[in-house]
Amino acid sequence: MGCSCCRWDRNACNGVGGMQCGLCVPYCSVLCCVFPYCSHSLSDPPIPHPRTCDITLDPDTAHPNLVLSADRKSVRFVSTRQLHLPVTERRFTSYPCVLATRGFTSGRHYWEVEVGRKTHWALGVCGDSVCRNGEMAAGPQSGFWRVRLWNGDRYAATTNPFTPITPRVAPTRVGVFVDYEAGEVSFYNVTDRSHLFTFNNGFKEKIWPLFYPGIPAGRKNAAPLTICQPTDWD
């Protein structure tokens, strides 16, 4: 049997439980090495572990119908639009989303979001120059790289047209992994440790983690999106 991570010959590496080779384990522990960076040969250097981000939400980007928790780790939609918010060009006023306080122009970064049993949500990244105050197009051509859920059971990557996603298990937690130099953003179902989708369109500017909690449908979608401490699989 080969390594479950990188498909090396088990006899050519230091097998761990007969499943993972010795070089994969230290560098690909997040999500049991589901990241697509293990297709190297034995002569290649070890793969760097992606940097786990300490993500917090930026109130200056939050749509007026969004409320952040005190620790700025959670966001929920409220029906009453907040008034007297600071005026800033960074704030979204049409699409009810919020960005993180830090963006990326290089490196590998990973974070996880608890989506629970919500029926509508979207997660991903967006470019620094995206439209924040008017009509927006959804796809990478407009600077948005997102995976979304709507109607409780319809998952898709917001390509143009949308690419349907059929998870084996409905995710209650989603991992997002950015490799800026590779021009990729990947999404993972942390619930069953499976890959959902990868965009590989490339980036031309600074990108920001994006969070859309969805509009409540009665009590079904009232719960917040919550940024979580990434899962420790060790």
Long-range contacts (C-beta under 8 A, 24 or more apart in sequence): 3-38, 4-33, 5-32, 5-33, 5-38, 6-33, 6-38, 6-39, 6-40, 7-38, 7-39, 8-42, 12-42, 13-42, 29-233, 29-234, 30-110, 30-175, 30-177, 30-230, 30-231, 30-233, 31-175, 31-188, 31-190, 31-193, 31-231, 31-233, 32-193, 32-233, 34-188, 34-193, 34-194, 34-195, 35-177, 35-186, 36-186, 36-195, 36-198, 37-179, 48-108, 50-108, 50-109, 50-110, 50-177, 50-179, 51-107, 51-108, 51-109, 51-110, 52-109, 52-110, 52-111, 52-230, 53-102, 53-109, 53-110, 53-111, 53-209, 55-100, 55-101, 55-102, 55-111, 55-209, 55-227, 56-100, 56-101, 56-227, 57-98, 57-99, 57-100, 57-101, 57-211, 57-227, 58-90, 58-98, 58-99, 58-100, 58-101, 59-98, 60-86, 60-88, 60-90, 60-91, 61-88, 61-90, 61-91, 61-92, 61-98, 61-99, 61-132, 61-208, 62-91, 62-92, 62-98, 63-91, 63-92, 63-93, 63-94, 63-95, 63-96, 63-97, 63-98, 64-91, 64-93, 65-96, 66-96, 66-97, 66-98, 66-213, 68-98, 69-224, 69-226, 72-101, 73-226, 73-227, 74-224, 74-225, 74-226, 74-227, 75-211, 75-213, 75-224, 75-225, 76-213, 76-222, 76-223, 76-224, 76-225, 77-213, 77-214, 77-215, 77-216, 77-221, 79-216, 89-132, 90-132, 91-132, 92-132, 92-133, 93-132, 93-133, 94-132, 94-133, 94-134, 94-135, 94-136, 95-132, 95-136, 95-212, 96-212, 96-213, 96-215, 97-122, 97-210, 97-211, 97-212, 98-210, 98-211, 99-126, 99-208, 99-209, 99-210, 99-211, 100-208, 100-209, 100-210, 100-211, 102-208, 103-128, 103-206, 103-207, 103-208, 103-209, 104-178, 104-180, 104-206, 104-207, 104-208, 105-180, 105-205, 105-206, 105-207, 106-180, 106-181, 107-178, 107-180, 107-181, 108-177, 108-178, 108-179, 108-180, 109-177, 109-178, 109-180, 110-175, 110-176, 110-177, 110-178, 110-230, 111-175, 111-176, 111-209, 111-227, 111-230, 112-173, 112-174, 112-175, 112-176, 112-190, 112-227, 112-228, 112-229, 112-230, 112-231, 113-173, 113-174, 113-176, 113-211, 113-225, 113-226, 113-227, 113-228, 114-172, 114-173, 114-225, 114-226, 114-227, 114-228, 115-149, 115-171, 115-172, 115-173, 115-174, 115-225, 116-172, 116-223, 117-172, 117-223, 118-149, 118-213, 118-214, 118-220, 118-221, 118-223, 118-225, 119-149, 119-150, 119-151, 119-152, 119-214, 119-217, 119-220, 119-221, 120-148, 120-149, 120-150, 120-151, 120-152, 120-213, 120-214, 120-215, 120-217, 120-221, 121-148, 121-149, 121-212, 121-213, 121-214, 121-225, 122-146, 122-147, 122-148, 122-149, 122-158, 122-210, 122-211, 122-212, 122-214, 123-147, 123-148, 123-174, 123-176, 123-187, 123-210, 123-211, 123-212, 123-225, 124-158, 124-176, 124-185, 124-187, 124-209, 124-210, 125-176, 125-178, 125-185, 125-207, 125-208, 125-209, 125-210, 126-207, 126-208, 126-210, 127-203, 127-204, 127-205, 127-206, 127-207, 127-208, 128-205, 128-206, 128-207, 128-208, 129-205, 138-162, 140-199, 140-201, 143-205, 144-210, 145-185, 145-199, 145-201, 145-207, 146-210, 146-212, 147-174, 147-187, 147-196, 147-197, 148-212, 149-214, 150-214, 152-220, 155-196, 157-187, 157-196, 157-197, 157-199, 159-199, 163-197, 165-196, 165-197, 167-192, 167-194, 167-196, 168-192, 168-194, 169-194, 171-196, 173-228, 173-231, 175-230, 175-231, 176-209, 178-207, 180-207, 190-231, 193-233
